[in-house]
Amino acid sequence: MRTLRTAVVSCHVERPLDDRVWTAFSRLQVRRPGGFEIAALMRPPDAASGENELLWLARARHAAGRGPLGHHTHWGGASQARPVGGDPAERVRAETAWLRERGLTPRLFCGGGWYMDEAVASALAELGYADCTATAFRPRYLPPAAPRLSLTEPARLRLNGSTLLELPATHSLGMAIRSALGPLPDYVHVYFHDTDLLRAGRRRALVAALSVLGRRCRPARLDGLSAEAEVELATVRSGKD
């Protein structure tokens, strides 16, 4: 008998302090279309932009009570996903320390703009995260040599003396809508952005797609997945393409 494929869903929560965006995401997370517990991969508040830390913390705790909580880093600040300077691994460590000092312990991580390098991967392993930065597809806006990871299913990345669980995204919102009734891989990870929910048409399409996927797949929690396969980090660094 064929094993039912597994599917998970995550949201890049990039504007948690925008009331309209947050309300739309909160309602969807509570609704659980298709039976999915939607993981909230949240961008911490940017001190340079004067973002409200207390409101952010309150909303992060609400999200953590409704599904898996993750850490989503925008390396260049609130509006800049990929690094423009500085030490990306050190930013991860600093943000993680800020979260943990305030009683939040997200188990998942996703780099903004799908950015990943060896130092960041090692920091994530050291900090005990599972990573969701790899994708099964190349985002069209990235130049050919942009550092990123390419995987189609969960795996453990071998690093220097440690491993990092990688849980790649396989379907964007648009891809999920187009694929809901078509062929699907055994592992499906749908991601979307909180701002997608501001458009009623996209919001309805996402709910419909997840409802169909929930019938065709086994809904799972993103922070409950594991992997048996191990691969070398160098083999999935598609910046080497």
C-alpha positions in Angstrom: 0.0 0.0 0.0 1.4 3.4 -1.0 2.4 5.7 1.9 0.5 9.0 1.9 2.8 11.9 1.0 3.7 14.4 3.7 3.0 18.1 3.4 3.9 21.1 5.6 3.1 24.8 5.3 5.1 27.9 6.4 4.6 31.6 6.2 7.4 34.2 6.1 6.0 36.7 8.6 7.8 39.9 7.5 5.3 42.6 8.6 4.0 41.3 12.0 3.6 44.9 13.2 1.2 45.9 10.4 -2.3 45.4 11.9 -3.9 44.5 8.6 -1.2 41.9 7.7 -1.1 40.4 11.1 -4.9 40.1 11.4 -5.0 38.3 8.0 -2.3 35.9 9.0 -3.7 35.3 12.5 -7.1 34.4 11.0 -5.5 31.9 8.6 -3.3 30.3 11.2 -6.4 29.8 13.5 -8.5 28.5 10.6 -5.9 25.8 9.6 -7.1 25.2 6.0 -6.6 21.6 5.0 -5.7 20.7 8.6 -2.3 22.4 8.4 -0.6 24.0 11.4 1.0 26.9 9.6 4.6 27.6 10.9 5.2 31.3 11.5 8.8 32.1 10.4 9.0 35.6 11.9 11.4 38.4 11.2 12.5 39.9 14.6 12.0 43.7 15.1 14.6 45.9 13.5 16.0 48.3 16.1 17.3 50.6 13.4 13.8 51.1 12.1 12.3 51.7 15.6 10.0 48.8 15.4 7.9 48.1 18.5 9.6 45.2 20.4 6.8 44.7 23.0 4.1 44.4 20.3 6.3 42.0 18.3 6.9 39.8 21.3 3.2 39.6 22.1 2.3 38.6 18.6 5.2 36.1 18.4 3.8 34.4 21.5 0.3 34.3 20.0 1.8 32.7 16.9 3.7 30.1 18.9 0.5 29.1 20.6 -1.1 28.3 17.2 1.7 26.4 15.4 5.4 26.1 15.0 7.5 29.2 15.5 10.5 30.0 13.4 13.2 32.7 13.1 13.3 34.6 9.8 16.3 36.9 9.3 16.4 39.9 7.0 20.1 40.4 6.8 20.1 44.0 5.6 17.2 45.3 7.9 13.5 45.4 7.6 13.3 45.9 3.9 16.5 44.2 2.7 16.3 40.4 2.7 19.8 39.4 1.5 23.1 40.6 3.1 24.6 43.9 2.1 27.5 43.8 4.5 28.5 42.7 7.9 28.7 39.2 9.3 25.5 37.2 8.4 26.3 34.4 10.9 26.8 36.9 13.7 23.5 38.5 13.0 21.8 35.1 13.4 23.6 34.6 16.8 22.6 38.1 18.0 19.0 37.7 17.0 18.8 34.3 18.5 20.2 35.6 21.8 17.6 38.4 21.8 14.8 35.9 21.3 16.0 33.5 23.9 16.5 36.2 26.5 12.8 37.0 26.1 11.6 33.5 26.5 11.2 32.5 22.9 12.9 29.4 21.6 12.0 28.9 17.9 13.2 25.6 16.5 13.1 26.7 12.8 15.1 29.1 10.7 14.8 30.6 7.3 17.2 33.1 5.7 15.9 36.1 4.0 16.2 36.0 0.2 17.1 32.3 0.6 20.6 33.3 1.6 22.9 30.6 3.1 26.7 30.2 3.5 28.9 27.8 5.4 29.3 30.1 8.4 25.6 30.6 8.7 24.9 26.9 8.4 27.4 26.1 11.2 25.9 28.8 13.4 22.4 27.3 12.9 23.7 23.8 13.8 25.4 25.2 16.9 22.2 27.0 17.9 20.0 23.8 17.5 17.9 25.0 14.6 16.3 23.1 11.7 16.8 25.1 8.6 14.1 25.9 5.9 16.3 28.1 3.6 16.9 25.5 0.9 14.4 25.4 -2.1 13.6 22.8 -4.7 13.6 25.6 -7.3 15.8 28.6 -8.1 14.0 31.8 -7.3 13.9 33.8 -10.6 15.2 37.1 -9.1 18.5 35.6 -7.9 21.6 35.9 -10.1 23.2 32.6 -11.2 26.0 32.7 -8.6 23.9 33.9 -5.6 24.7 31.8 -2.5 21.7 29.5 -1.7 20.9 25.8 -1.1 19.1 23.5 -3.5 17.3 20.4 -2.2 14.0 18.6 -3.0 13.4 16.7 0.3 14.6 16.8 3.9 18.2 15.9 4.6 20.9 16.4 7.1 23.8 18.6 5.9 27.2 17.4 7.0 29.3 20.3 8.4 32.6 20.3 10.2 31.8 18.0 13.1 28.1 18.5 13.1 24.9 18.2 11.0 22.0 20.6 10.2 18.5 19.3 9.5 17.4 20.9 6.2 13.6 21.2 5.4 13.5 22.7 1.9 10.6 24.7 0.5 9.2 23.0 -2.6 6.2 25.2 -3.6 5.5 28.9 -3.5 1.9 30.0 -3.2 1.5 30.2 -7.0 3.2 26.8 -7.5 0.9 25.3 -4.8 -2.2 26.6 -6.6 -1.1 25.3 -9.9 -0.1 21.9 -8.5 -2.9 21.2 -6.1 -4.7 18.9 -8.5 -1.6 17.7 -10.5 1.3 15.4 -9.7 3.0 16.0 -6.3 6.3 14.7 -4.8 6.2 12.6 -1.7 7.4 15.7 0.3 5.6 19.0 -0.1 6.5 22.2 1.7 4.4 25.2 0.7 5.6 28.6 1.7 4.0 32.0 1.3 4.4 35.6 2.6 2.1 37.3 5.1 1.6 40.2 2.6 0.1 37.7 0.1 -2.9 37.6 2.4 -3.8 41.2 1.8 -5.1 40.3 -1.7 -8.4 38.6 -1.4 -8.0 36.6 -4.6 -4.6 35.2 -3.5 -5.9 34.5 0.0 -8.9 32.5 -1.3 -6.7 30.6 -3.8 -4.3 29.7 -1.0 -7.1 28.4 1.2 -8.5 26.4 -1.7 -5.1 24.9 -2.6 -4.3 24.0 1.0 -7.8 22.4 1.4 -7.1 20.2 -1.6 -3.5 19.3 -0.4 -4.9 18.4 3.0 -7.0 15.7 1.4 -4.2 14.4 -0.9 -1.3 14.6 1.7 -0.7 13.9 5.3 -0.6 17.3 7.0 2.4 17.5 9.4 4.1 20.1 11.6 7.2 21.6 10.1 9.0 21.3 13.4 8.1 17.6 13.7 9.9 16.5 10.6 13.2 14.5 10.5 15.5 13.1 7.8 17.5 9.9 7.3 19.6 11.0 4.3 22.9 12.9 4.9 24.5 15.1 2.2 27.6 17.3 2.1 26.9 21.0 2.3 29.1 21.5 -0.8 26.8 19.3 -3.0 23.7 21.5 -2.4 25.4 24.9 -2.7 23.9 25.8 -6.1 25.9 29.0 -6.0 28.5 26.7 -7.5 26.3 26.0 -10.5 
